[in-house]
Amino acid sequence: MSTSTGRRLAVIGSGVAGLFAAISAAEAGAAVVLLTKATLADSNSMLAQGGFSAVLPEGQRAPGDSVESHAADTMAAGAGLGSRAAVDVMCARGANAVDALLAHGVAFDRGPDGRLLLGLEAAHSFPRILHAGGDASGAGISRALIARVRDLEAQGRLEVLEGAMAAELVLDCGAIAGVEYVQASESGARRRLEADAVLLATGGAGQLFAQTTNPAVATGDGVALAFRAGAALRDLEFYQFHPTALQVRGADGTVRSTLISEAVRGEGALIRDASGRRFVGEYHPLGELAPRDAVSRALALHRRAGGGQAYLDATELESVHGGGFLARRFPGLDAMTRAAGFDWRREPLPIGPAAHYWMGGVATDLDGATSVPGLYAAGEVACTGVHGANRLASNSLLEGVVFAARAVERFVAGRADEWGGPAVETAVALAVAAEPEAGALTLAGASGRAALAAAMEADAGVLREASGLVRLGHSLAAWTSGEPEVANLLVAARLLVASAALREESVGAHFRLDFPERRVSGGGEAEAGTVVVRQPALAGRSL
């Protein structure tokens, strides 16, 4: 281990990307403070079921698989709009990422012979998905990393601040000088943490939508922080909806969604409509194993055409693989479905699309650096370019680990912060999109969040069109909030809707009913969405 660098890194967020970054920086000798607005265990990563995609070394990988195949699948799922350079970096470092996680105590599932088990998921050409605890991969990985963080904390090599919500990035001459945060246990007064660099790992913004697989903490905080600091954002129109979320109506009449892993369809589960007919193949030739955007769109279009409720039918898997297969292969899902009142061994499950993952976010280069010197981003909050218009299943945990590691390597090396991301001169100025109109209606409490989520679900969900986006834009401009999370959601919503309105075509997860065809061909990086940036207000010395 190297000696202390004397430089402080503030990591905001405690999903896999944030945990891995904090561990890596602390082990490299940096002074590290890890802030999370809830507890270390509150994150999207903890809920991830599918697994960790990686092409292992020869002799451990599936016959015929290769890094090049993984890269090709990733580009194809992203409709060709991903950054090939970023995709190549991510896929090439998959095996190293697995080794690093194993070294940190992650217990990936193994067969009787001790070899790592590899599963197949939709849009992957070969089995290359590692799981931990069957369908609890995110929890398995997160718990191991949390244990390592606690160990480093006990050694005095890393500081953890739980219940600390980041309120503002502190700039000095346009560069990061620290972060201001509010401690939940206090009266709301801001504290300032000075830092040489900040790494955003705040996760996604699923709470933008009424139906989501994300936890309550996913409120777009990192995107809002970065935008207010003047960082470039990109691909904000591309929001992935997971097609198979169990939909259960509560006693209060509201429908709540819970994720059902892609791996269930990988094992052979089918999607049927209210009449029992399989229909996804009518919308995409790969049927149930099509990319998530295609399956979600099939469900939405079929329902719009009168197909009614969709169902996930896993009943045949028991007869194919033997009694008890579902409980053995998916213990978490088996318990969840039973708790919800279903026996999926004998009955299909009511499903529908739910907001799952934001491909867009804070634009970064191949080292996780953003357009603001000293600001890094990794995980779902970042837009590294690997996902393009649609994320390939189980690439998110891999991306978080790979680019968190690269960001820390760059920080520790002390290399000059020269951003290698999208050219800012191609940006569209959307500063006004984040500001409410004078006399705006204040959203507060659960009802305010519900109103925002319902409006986004209706007009910026799986199916979009100009009239709905215009209507939604006017509503968002007429709303404001003094609650930090709701205020962040409003910023994220305005930016997403403005970006969706600008892209008058259908590609990947962005589908316009009024522009159903793809307008552009090819797959260059310049086509992968609008770059958004605004000029920040500077703190400290003036230029």
C-alpha positions, 0 to 999 in steps of 0.5 A: 500500500502507498503512503498517504497522499495527503489529499482528500476525496469526498465520495457521495453515495453508498451503492457499489460504485461509491463503496468501491471508490471509497475502499480503493481510495483509502487503500491507496492512502488517500483521506476519504470521507464517504457521505450517504443521505441514509445508511450505507445499505440504502441504495439501488445496488442493494436491490439488484437481482440480475448479477454482474456481467463479465467475460472471465479468463479462458477456461473459466468463461462460456465456450465461444464467449469473448470480450469482443462479444460482450462489447458487441452485445453492449453496443447492440443493446444501446442501439449503437449509440454507446461510446465504443471506447468506453464499452471496450474499457468496461468489457476488457476490465470485467475479469479484473473487476471480478478478481477485485470483488472476490478479494473484498470478500464477495461470494459469487455463486459456484458450482459443485466443482468450485467454478464460478457459475455463469447465467444467461440474460436477455440480449447477451450472446453467452452465459456471462452473468455472475450471481451472489445468493441466486437473485440477491447479487446486489445485496451480496456484493454490497454487504461485502463492500460495506464490511470492508468499509467498516473495517477501514473505518475502524482502522481510522483510514476512512470516515463514514457520514450517514444521514448526510445529504449533500446540498451543494458542491463548493467551487473555487475558480470553477474547480471543486473545493468541497461539498456542503451537506446537511446532517439529518439529525440536526436542524438543517444547518449546512456543514462544509467539508473541504475536499480536493475532489468529489466523486458522485455516486448517488445513483438514479432517479426512479422516484421521478415515476409512479412505478419504479423498482428503485428505493425511496432514496433515488431522487436524482440528487447527483444530477441536480448537484452537478447541473447546479455546479455547471457540469455537462450532462448527457443522454437524459432522454434515455430512461430504461423501464424494466418490463417485468415488475410485479404489480400489486394494488394496495389497500389504498388503491395505489399500485406498487411495483417490485422487480422481477429479475431478467434472469427469470426470463433467461431461464425460460419464463414467458410473457402472456396477455390477459387472454393467455397469449404470448405477444412480445414476439409480435413486437420484436423477433427475440420475444421475451429475450429482447432488450428491456426497452423493446419488451417494455415497449411491447407491453405498453403498446399491447396494453394501449391496443386493448391487450390488457394486463400482462403476466409473467408465466414461470409455471413450466419451469418447475416441470422442466427443472424439477420441483422446487426449482424456483425457490432454489434458483430465486429464493428472494423472488420466491419469498417476495411473491409469496409475501405478495399473495402469489404462488408463481409455481402455479399462477402467472404474475401480473407485471408491467414496466417500471422505471429502473435505470437512467442511462443519462447522467453526468457526462464523464470521460474514460477516467470518470472525470466530469467537465468540472475540474475535481468532480468525478462521477461513477455508477448510475449518476454518471453517463460514461457512454457505455449504455447508449440508448439502452442498458444491457442487463447486468452491465450496471454493477460492472460499469460502477466498479470499473469506472469508480476504480479508474476515477480513483486511479486518476485522483490518486495519480494527481493527473491534471484534470483535463476532461476527455468527454463530449465537447461542451461547445455542442451543448444545449443551454437548458439552465431555464429548464431547471428554474420554476416560473414566478408564483409556482405552486409548491409541492410538499410531502408525499402528495407532492411527490406523488403528483410529480411522479404521476405526471412523469409516468403519464407523459414521459414514461415508456411512450412519449409524444410532443403534446404530452411533453409540452403539457408536462413541461408547463406543469413542471415549470409551474411547480417548486419545492422547498424540500431538498429531495423534491427540489432535486426531482424537479430539476431532474424532471425538467432536464429529462423532459426538455431532452426528450422533447428535443429528440424527435425520433425513436431510439432505444429506451426513448420512444416517441409515438409521433416520431416512431422511426429512428431518424439517424443511422449509424452509431457515432458518439456525437449522436448519443443524446444532447449534452446539457451544461450551464455556467455555474456561480463561483464561490471563493476567489473570482477569476 
